Amino acid sequence: MSKKFDFEDEDILQAELMAYFLSSAACGPNAQLIRDLIKPLPFDPAFEGEYLAALRSDRKKITVLDELVSHYEDVTNFKERRELLEASTLENLTYGIEVEDEDAEDFEIDDGEEKGSR
C-alpha cells in the first residue's frame, strides 16, 4: 500500500525527529557522539525559526549557510570537526558501544585523549 507524499507530513517528521534528538531519550551511538564530541557552533537563538525553516527549504539554507561559513572561520580544527559531523550521520555507527570486532576504528582526538568505539 503506497501513501501519498505530503510535505506537511515531512515537516512534522522533521520536528518529531528534532524533539527526539534534543531529548534524553536519544541515547544511541549517533546522539552520544554528537553530545560527547561536537561542540555546537554559536548560532543566534533569535534566529531559531529561520534555522528550522532552512532544514525544510533549500532557498532558506542559503542565508544560514552564510552564517555557517562565518562560524567556520573561528573553528580551529575544521577537518576534525567535519570528520566527526560526517561520522555522526552514519547509519551503523558504533561509537560508545562495545564491539568485539578487532577491525573497528576508534575516534582519536588531537588533545591526546582517545574516545570512540571499542
Wavefront OBJ file of the C-alpha trace (Angstrom):
o trace
v 0.000 0.000 0.000
v 1.533 3.315 -1.025
v 0.991 6.516 0.869
v 0.606 9.877 -0.820
v 3.672 12.062 -0.232
v 2.763 15.074 1.871
v 5.183 17.936 2.562
v 3.294 18.745 5.765
v 3.964 15.194 6.997
v 7.649 15.647 6.122
v 7.775 18.846 8.214
v 6.093 17.046 11.124
v 8.542 14.144 10.792
v 11.486 16.561 10.957
v 10.011 18.273 14.017
v 9.419 14.910 15.724
v 12.971 13.762 14.990
v 14.388 17.038 16.336
v 12.318 16.637 19.508
v 13.695 13.116 19.888
v 17.338 14.132 19.349
v 17.005 17.057 21.755
v 15.612 14.776 24.465
v 17.461 12.460 26.820
v 15.721 9.555 25.055
v 18.243 9.907 22.215
v 20.993 7.783 23.729
v 22.217 5.744 20.775
v 25.684 6.000 19.254
v 24.862 8.899 16.923
v 23.399 11.075 19.679
v 26.248 10.118 22.045
v 28.914 11.081 19.519
v 27.222 14.422 18.863
v 26.841 15.195 22.579
v 30.324 13.986 23.552
v 32.490 15.290 20.743
v 30.778 18.011 18.703
v 30.612 21.409 20.361
v 27.666 23.429 18.980
v 28.511 26.477 16.934
v 27.292 29.788 18.412
v 24.200 30.244 16.255
v 21.914 33.084 17.365
v 18.844 31.904 19.344
v 16.897 34.850 17.917
v 17.008 33.138 14.511
v 15.945 29.632 15.537
v 12.814 29.880 13.390
v 14.944 30.659 10.341
v 17.270 27.765 11.139
v 14.338 25.367 11.359
v 12.964 26.719 8.077
v 16.369 26.090 6.484
v 16.018 22.400 7.296
v 12.929 22.328 5.087
v 13.854 24.719 2.283
v 16.903 24.826 0.036
v 16.302 28.522 -0.625
v 16.337 29.320 3.093
v 19.546 27.322 3.539
v 21.439 29.982 1.559
v 21.177 32.658 4.263
v 22.011 30.196 7.025
v 24.960 28.834 5.025
v 26.486 32.313 5.035
v 26.301 32.311 8.835
v 27.780 28.805 8.945
v 30.754 29.921 6.847
v 31.270 32.804 9.262
v 31.256 30.414 12.250
v 33.668 28.068 10.493
v 36.212 30.887 10.316
v 36.550 30.514 14.103
v 36.845 26.695 14.107
v 40.442 25.759 14.872
v 40.300 22.165 13.620
v 37.833 22.192 10.740
v 38.956 18.840 9.307
v 38.397 17.026 12.618
v 35.012 18.707 13.084
v 33.951 17.752 9.558
v 35.002 14.124 10.116
v 33.010 13.959 13.357
v 29.947 15.503 11.711
v 30.163 13.002 8.862
v 30.586 10.117 11.319
v 27.549 11.302 13.303
v 25.313 10.619 10.293
v 26.419 7.015 9.731
v 23.588 4.501 9.962
v 25.777 1.805 11.528
v 27.859 3.957 13.866
v 29.375 2.000 16.769
v 30.556 4.912 18.929
v 30.125 4.207 22.642
v 29.097 0.596 22.053
v 31.199 -2.409 22.998
v 32.229 -4.048 19.733
v 34.227 -7.256 19.568
v 35.404 -6.650 16.010
v 39.156 -6.072 16.080
v 38.929 -4.015 12.881
v 36.616 -1.398 14.422
v 38.204 2.049 14.313
v 38.430 4.381 17.299
v 37.872 8.108 17.048
v 41.064 9.870 18.005
v 41.100 13.413 19.284
v 44.170 15.641 18.978
v 44.191 16.526 22.693
v 45.770 13.148 23.434
v 42.622 11.502 24.735
v 41.108 8.634 22.809
v 37.357 8.381 22.530
v 35.296 6.102 20.367
v 34.156 2.579 19.799
v 35.956 -0.441 21.119
l 1 2 3 4 5 6 7 8 9 10 11 12 13 14 15 16 17 18 19 20 21 22 23 24 25 26 27 28 29 30 31 32 33 34 35 36 37 38 39 40 41 42 43 44 45 46 47 48 49 50 51 52 53 54 55 56 57 58 59 60 61 62 63 64 65 66 67 68 69 70 71 72 73 74 75 76 77 78 79 80 81 82 83 84 85 86 87 88 89 90 91 92 93 94 95 96 97 98 99 100 101 102 103 104 105 106 107 108 109 110 111 112 113 114 115 116 117 118
